[in-house]
Amino acid sequence: MKTSEIDEIRRLCLRYPEVHEHKDGFGHVSFRVKAKPFVIIGETLSIKTLPATQEILLEQPGYIIAPYIGRHGWVLVEVEEAGWQAIEGLIREGYLIAAPKRLANQVQNG
């Protein structure tokens, strides 16, 4: 992924409460809330989605099921195919799935 894309994803993720960035031993960057990842950046962008969202996305170009973690709702997103508006919405959905209810309510009501 391009540095500018990673920077934009970082900006979109870190605007949510109590999100932190984590780098693993393989060089993958994840964005987490209370230790639960909702975005992972490696060679590609992976975002946690609801099963119904995942099903809809997989019928569109630019989205494929994430290896190993796809059965948990994760999709690989091609940034150029999806577009930033869609990515922003998916990041929000991923955050709301991973966040404790208190934080999810704060985002939804704020």
Backbone as JSON Lines, residues from 0, in Angstrom:
{"i":0,"aa":"M","n":[0.83,-1.19,0.0],"ca":[0.0,0.0,0.0],"c":[0.87,1.25,0.0]}
{"i":1,"aa":"K","n":[0.35,2.29,-0.58],"ca":[1.07,3.56,-0.64],"c":[1.08,4.22,0.73]}
{"i":2,"aa":"T","n":[2.13,4.97,1.02],"ca":[2.25,5.69,2.29],"c":[1.08,6.65,2.48]}
{"i":3,"aa":"S","n":[0.68,7.32,1.42],"ca":[-0.44,8.28,1.53],"c":[-1.74,7.56,1.9]}
{"i":4,"aa":"E","n":[-1.94,6.34,1.38],"ca":[-3.14,5.56,1.72],"c":[-3.1,5.13,3.18]}
{"i":5,"aa":"I","n":[-1.95,4.69,3.62],"ca":[-1.79,4.28,5.03],"c":[-2.03,5.47,5.95]}
{"i":6,"aa":"D","n":[-1.5,6.62,5.58],"ca":[-1.7,7.83,6.39],"c":[-3.18,8.2,6.5]}
{"i":7,"aa":"E","n":[-3.91,8.06,5.39],"ca":[-5.34,8.39,5.4],"c":[-6.12,7.38,6.25]}
{"i":8,"aa":"I","n":[-5.78,6.11,6.13],"ca":[-6.44,5.09,6.95],"c":[-6.14,5.34,8.43]}
{"i":9,"aa":"R","n":[-4.91,5.67,8.74],"ca":[-4.53,6.01,10.12],"c":[-5.37,7.16,10.65]}
{"i":10,"aa":"R","n":[-5.51,8.2,9.84],"ca":[-6.29,9.37,10.24],"c":[-7.74,8.98,10.51]}
{"i":11,"aa":"L","n":[-8.32,8.17,9.63],"ca":[-9.71,7.75,9.79],"c":[-9.91,6.88,11.03]}
{"i":12,"aa":"C","n":[-8.95,6.04,11.34],"ca":[-9.06,5.13,12.49],"c":[-8.85,5.85,13.82]}
{"i":13,"aa":"L","n":[-7.84,6.7,13.87],"ca":[-7.46,7.33,15.14],"c":[-8.42,8.42,15.6]}
{"i":14,"aa":"R","n":[-9.4,8.75,14.79],"ca":[-10.37,9.76,15.24],"c":[-11.42,9.17,16.17]}
{"i":15,"aa":"Y","n":[-11.44,7.85,16.3],"ca":[-12.4,7.21,17.2],"c":[-11.81,7.08,18.6]}
{"i":16,"aa":"P","n":[-12.66,7.1,19.62],"ca":[-12.18,7.05,21.0],"c":[-11.43,5.77,21.34]}
{"i":17,"aa":"E","n":[-10.33,5.96,22.07],"ca":[-9.53,4.88,22.65],"c":[-8.94,3.91,21.63]}
{"i":18,"aa":"V","n":[-8.71,4.38,20.4],"ca":[-8.07,3.56,19.37],"c":[-6.57,3.73,19.49]}
{"i":19,"aa":"H","n":[-5.87,2.62,19.35],"ca":[-4.4,2.7,19.3],"c":[-3.89,1.88,18.12]}
{"i":20,"aa":"E","n":[-2.71,2.24,17.69],"ca":[-2.06,1.57,16.57],"c":[-1.1,0.53,17.13]}
{"i":21,"aa":"H","n":[-1.09,-0.63,16.5],"ca":[-0.23,-1.73,16.95],"c":[0.51,-2.29,15.74]}
{"i":22,"aa":"K","n":[1.8,-2.56,15.91],"ca":[2.59,-3.18,14.83],"c":[3.05,-4.54,15.3]}
{"i":23,"aa":"D","n":[2.76,-5.58,14.5],"ca":[3.16,-6.93,14.9],"c":[4.54,-7.28,14.36]}
{"i":24,"aa":"G","n":[4.99,-8.46,14.66],"ca":[6.32,-8.91,14.26],"c":[6.49,-9.09,12.76]}
{"i":25,"aa":"F","n":[5.4,-9.13,12.01],"ca":[5.46,-9.28,10.56],"c":[5.42,-7.93,9.85]}
{"i":26,"aa":"G","n":[5.33,-6.85,10.64],"ca":[5.28,-5.51,10.06],"c":[3.88,-5.06,9.71]}
{"i":27,"aa":"H","n":[2.86,-5.85,10.08],"ca":[1.48,-5.45,9.84],"c":[1.06,-4.45,10.9]}
{"i":28,"aa":"V","n":[0.32,-3.46,10.48],"ca":[-0.19,-2.44,11.39],"c":[-1.68,-2.71,11.59]}
{"i":29,"aa":"S","n":[-2.1,-2.7,12.84],"ca":[-3.53,-2.82,13.1],"c":[-3.99,-1.66,13.97]}
{"i":30,"aa":"F","n":[-5.25,-1.36,13.84],"ca":[-5.88,-0.34,14.66],"c":[-6.87,-1.06,15.55]}
{"i":31,"aa":"R","n":[-6.76,-0.81,16.85],"ca":[-7.49,-1.58,17.84],"c":[-8.2,-0.68,18.83]}
{"i":32,"aa":"V","n":[-9.28,-1.2,19.35],"ca":[-9.97,-0.56,20.46],"c":[-10.1,-1.64,21.52]}
{"i":33,"aa":"K","n":[-9.58,-1.34,22.71],"ca":[-9.58,-2.31,23.82],"c":[-9.0,-3.66,23.36]}
{"i":34,"aa":"A","n":[-7.89,-3.63,22.66],"ca":[-7.14,-4.8,22.18],"c":[-7.82,-5.56,21.05]}
{"i":35,"aa":"K","n":[-8.98,-5.1,20.59],"ca":[-9.68,-5.78,19.49],"c":[-9.4,-5.04,18.19]}
{"i":36,"aa":"P","n":[-8.81,-5.74,17.21],"ca":[-8.52,-5.08,15.94],"c":[-9.79,-4.91,15.1]}
{"i":37,"aa":"F","n":[-9.83,-3.81,14.35],"ca":[-10.92,-3.6,13.4],"c":[-10.41,-3.22,12.02]}
{"i":38,"aa":"V","n":[-9.13,-2.88,11.92],"ca":[-8.46,-2.62,10.65],"c":[-7.05,-3.19,10.74]}
{"i":39,"aa":"I","n":[-6.65,-3.89,9.68],"ca":[-5.29,-4.42,9.59],"c":[-4.72,-4.0,8.24]}
{"i":40,"aa":"I","n":[-3.5,-3.47,8.28],"ca":[-2.81,-3.08,7.06],"c":[-1.55,-3.93,6.95]}
{"i":41,"aa":"G","n":[-1.47,-4.69,5.88],"ca":[-0.27,-5.43,5.53],"c":[0.06,-5.03,4.1]}
{"i":42,"aa":"E","n":[0.11,-6.02,3.23],"ca":[0.24,-5.72,1.8],"c":[-1.08,-5.14,1.29]}
{"i":43,"aa":"T","n":[-2.16,-5.46,2.01],"ca":[-3.5,-5.01,1.64],"c":[-4.19,-4.42,2.86]}
{"i":44,"aa":"L","n":[-5.38,-3.9,2.64],"ca":[-6.21,-3.35,3.71],"c":[-7.28,-4.37,4.06]}
{"i":45,"aa":"S","n":[-7.37,-4.74,5.33],"ca":[-8.42,-5.65,5.82],"c":[-9.26,-4.9,6.84]}
{"i":46,"aa":"I","n":[-10.59,-5.05,6.71],"ca":[-11.5,-4.38,7.62],"c":[-12.53,-5.37,8.13]}
{"i":47,"aa":"K","n":[-12.8,-5.31,9.42],"ca":[-13.81,-6.15,10.07],"c":[-15.19,-5.61,9.7]}
{"i":48,"aa":"T","n":[-16.09,-6.51,9.25],"ca":[-17.44,-6.1,8.89],"c":[-18.45,-7.05,9.52]}
{"i":49,"aa":"L","n":[-19.69,-6.63,9.5],"ca":[-20.77,-7.52,9.89],"c":[-20.93,-8.59,8.81]}
{"i":50,"aa":"P","n":[-21.39,-9.78,9.16],"ca":[-21.56,-10.83,8.15],"c":[-22.43,-10.4,6.96]}
{"i":51,"aa":"A","n":[-23.5,-9.66,7.23],"ca":[-24.38,-9.2,6.14],"c":[-23.65,-8.22,5.23]}
{"i":52,"aa":"T","n":[-22.85,-7.34,5.81],"ca":[-22.06,-6.39,5.01],"c":[-21.05,-7.14,4.17]}
{"i":53,"aa":"Q","n":[-20.38,-8.11,4.78],"ca":[-19.38,-8.89,4.06],"c":[-20.01,-9.56,2.84]}
{"i":54,"aa":"E","n":[-21.16,-10.13,3.02],"ca":[-21.85,-10.82,1.93],"c":[-22.13,-9.87,0.77]}
{"i":55,"aa":"I","n":[-22.59,-8.67,1.08],"ca":[-22.88,-7.66,0.05],"c":[-21.59,-7.21,-0.64]}
{"i":56,"aa":"L","n":[-20.55,-6.96,0.15],"ca":[-19.29,-6.48,-0.42],"c":[-18.66,-7.5,-1.36]}
{"i":57,"aa":"L","n":[-18.75,-8.77,-1.01],"ca":[-18.11,-9.8,-1.82],"c":[-18.72,-9.95,-3.21]}
{"i":58,"aa":"E","n":[-19.91,-9.38,-3.4],"ca":[-20.55,-9.39,-4.71],"c":[-20.09,-8.22,-5.58]}
{"i":59,"aa":"Q","n":[-19.29,-7.33,-5.01],"ca":[-18.83,-6.13,-5.72],"c":[-17.35,-6.26,-6.05]}
{"i":60,"aa":"P","n":[-16.92,-5.57,-7.13],"ca":[-15.47,-5.57,-7.42],"c":[-14.72,-4.8,-6.34]}
{"i":61,"aa":"G","n":[-13.5,-5.23,-6.07],"ca":[-12.66,-4.52,-5.11],"c":[-12.67,-5.11,-3.71]}
{"i":62,"aa":"Y","n":[-13.45,-6.17,-3.51],"ca":[-13.53,-6.79,-2.18],"c":[-13.38,-8.3,-2.32]}
{"i":63,"aa":"I","n":[-12.57,-8.89,-1.46],"ca":[-12.47,-10.35,-1.39],"c":[-12.42,-10.77,0.07]}
{"i":64,"aa":"I","n":[-12.77,-12.0,0.32],"ca":[-12.76,-12.5,1.69],"c":[-11.31,-12.6,2.16]}
{"i":65,"aa":"A","n":[-11.06,-12.17,3.37],"ca":[-9.7,-12.19,3.92],"c":[-9.3,-13.63,4.26]}
{"i":66,"aa":"P","n":[-8.11,-14.05,3.85],"ca":[-7.65,-15.39,4.22],"c":[-7.59,-15.54,5.74]}
{"i":67,"aa":"Y","n":[-7.91,-16.72,6.21],"ca":[-7.85,-17.1,7.62],"c":[-8.9,-16.43,8.51]}
{"i":68,"aa":"I","n":[-9.1,-15.13,8.36],"ca":[-10.02,-14.42,9.26],"c":[-11.33,-14.02,8.59]}
{"i":69,"aa":"G","n":[-11.49,-14.39,7.33],"ca":[-12.69,-14.04,6.59],"c":[-13.96,-14.6,7.21]}
{"i":70,"aa":"R","n":[-13.86,-15.76,7.8],"ca":[-15.07,-16.36,8.41],"c":[-15.58,-15.55,9.6]}
{"i":71,"aa":"H","n":[-14.76,-14.59,10.06],"ca":[-15.15,-13.71,11.16],"c":[-15.6,-12.34,10.65]}
{"i":72,"aa":"G","n":[-15.84,-12.23,9.35],"ca":[-16.37,-10.99,8.79],"c":[-15.34,-10.08,8.15]}
{"i":73,"aa":"W","n":[-14.09,-10.49,8.09],"ca":[-13.04,-9.63,7.54],"c":[-13.03,-9.68,6.02]}
{"i":74,"aa":"V","n":[-12.86,-8.52,5.4],"ca":[-12.71,-8.43,3.94],"c":[-11.43,-7.68,3.6]}
{"i":75,"aa":"L","n":[-10.85,-8.07,2.47],"ca":[-9.73,-7.32,1.92],"c":[-10.33,-6.28,0.98]}
{"i":76,"aa":"V","n":[-9.85,-5.07,1.1],"ca":[-10.4,-3.94,0.35],"c":[-9.33,-3.37,-0.58]}
{"i":77,"aa":"E","n":[-9.66,-3.28,-1.86],"ca":[-8.78,-2.6,-2.81],"c":[-9.14,-1.12,-2.76]}
{"i":78,"aa":"V","n":[-8.25,-0.32,-2.22],"ca":[-8.51,1.1,-1.96],"c":[-9.02,1.83,-3.2]}
{"i":79,"aa":"E","n":[-8.35,1.65,-4.31],"ca":[-8.71,2.39,-5.52],"c":[-10.08,1.97,-6.05]}
{"i":80,"aa":"E","n":[-10.43,0.69,-5.9],"ca":[-11.74,0.2,-6.35],"c":[-12.86,0.69,-5.44]}
{"i":81,"aa":"A","n":[-12.63,0.62,-4.14],"ca":[-13.69,0.92,-3.17],"c":[-13.96,2.41,-3.04]}
{"i":82,"aa":"G","n":[-12.92,3.21,-3.01],"ca":[-13.07,4.65,-2.81],"c":[-13.09,5.0,-1.33]}
{"i":83,"aa":"W","n":[-12.72,6.24,-1.04],"ca":[-12.54,6.66,0.35],"c":[-13.85,6.77,1.12]}
{"i":84,"aa":"Q","n":[-14.92,7.13,0.46],"ca":[-16.19,7.24,1.18],"c":[-16.63,5.86,1.7]}
{"i":85,"aa":"A","n":[-16.5,4.83,0.87],"ca":[-16.85,3.48,1.3],"c":[-15.92,3.0,2.41]}
{"i":86,"aa":"I","n":[-14.64,3.27,2.26],"ca":[-13.66,2.85,3.27],"c":[-13.95,3.53,4.6]}
{"i":87,"aa":"E","n":[-14.27,4.79,4.58],"ca":[-14.59,5.51,5.8],"c":[-15.79,4.87,6.51]}
{"i":88,"aa":"G","n":[-16.81,4.51,5.75],"ca":[-17.98,3.85,6.34],"c":[-17.66,2.47,6.9]}
{"i":89,"aa":"L","n":[-16.81,1.73,6.2],"ca":[-16.43,0.4,6.67],"c":[-15.57,0.48,7.93]}
{"i":90,"aa":"I","n":[-14.7,1.47,8.01],"ca":[-13.89,1.66,9.22],"c":[-14.8,1.96,10.4]}
{"i":91,"aa":"R","n":[-15.79,2.8,10.17],"ca":[-16.75,3.11,11.24],"c":[-17.48,1.84,11.69]}
{"i":92,"aa":"E","n":[-17.95,1.04,10.74],"ca":[-18.63,-0.2,11.08],"c":[-17.71,-1.13,11.86]}
{"i":93,"aa":"G","n":[-16.47,-1.26,11.4],"ca":[-15.5,-2.11,12.1],"c":[-15.27,-1.65,13.52]}
{"i":94,"aa":"Y","n":[-15.15,-0.35,13.7],"ca":[-14.96,0.2,15.04],"c":[-16.15,-0.14,15.92]}
{"i":95,"aa":"L","n":[-17.35,0.08,15.41],"ca":[-18.56,-0.17,16.21],"c":[-18.71,-1.64,16.58]}
{"i":96,"aa":"I","n":[-18.22,-2.54,15.74],"ca":[-18.25,-3.98,16.05],"c":[-17.26,-4.29,17.18]}
{"i":97,"aa":"A","n":[-16.07,-3.72,17.1],"ca":[-15.0,-4.05,18.04],"c":[-15.11,-3.31,19.38]}
{"i":98,"aa":"A","n":[-15.68,-2.13,19.36],"ca":[-15.7,-1.27,20.55],"c":[-16.67,-1.79,21.61]}
{"i":99,"aa":"P","n":[-16.34,-1.57,22.88],"ca":[-17.3,-1.85,23.93],"c":[-18.55,-0.98,23.74]}
{"i":100,"aa":"K","n":[-19.67,-1.42,24.26],"ca":[-20.93,-0.7,24.06],"c":[-20.84,0.78,24.46]}
{"i":101,"aa":"R","n":[-20.15,1.05,25.55],"ca":[-20.02,2.43,26.01],"c":[-19.41,3.32,24.94]}
{"i":102,"aa":"L","n":[-18.34,2.84,24.31],"ca":[-17.68,3.63,23.28],"c":[-18.5,3.66,21.99]}
{"i":103,"aa":"A","n":[-19.1,2.54,21.62],"ca":[-19.94,2.49,20.43],"c":[-21.11,3.46,20.56]}
{"i":104,"aa":"N","n":[-21.73,3.49,21.72],"ca":[-22.84,4.43,21.96],"c":[-22.37,5.87,21.87]}
{"i":105,"aa":"Q","n":[-21.19,6.13,22.4],"ca":[-20.63,7.48,22.37],"c":[-20.45,7.94,20.91]}
{"i":106,"aa":"V","n":[-19.97,7.06,20.05],"ca":[-19.77,7.4,18.64],"c":[-21.11,7.55,17.92]}
{"i":107,"aa":"Q","n":[-22.03,6.65,18.17],"ca":[-23.32,6.69,17.5],"c":[-24.17,7.88,17.93]}
{"i":108,"aa":"N","n":[-24.05,8.27,19.19],"ca":[-24.87,9.36,19.7],"c":[-24.17,10.72,19.66]}
{"i":109,"aa":"G","n":[-22.89,10.72,19.32],"ca":[-22.13,11.95,19.38],"c":[-21.98,12.55,18.06]}
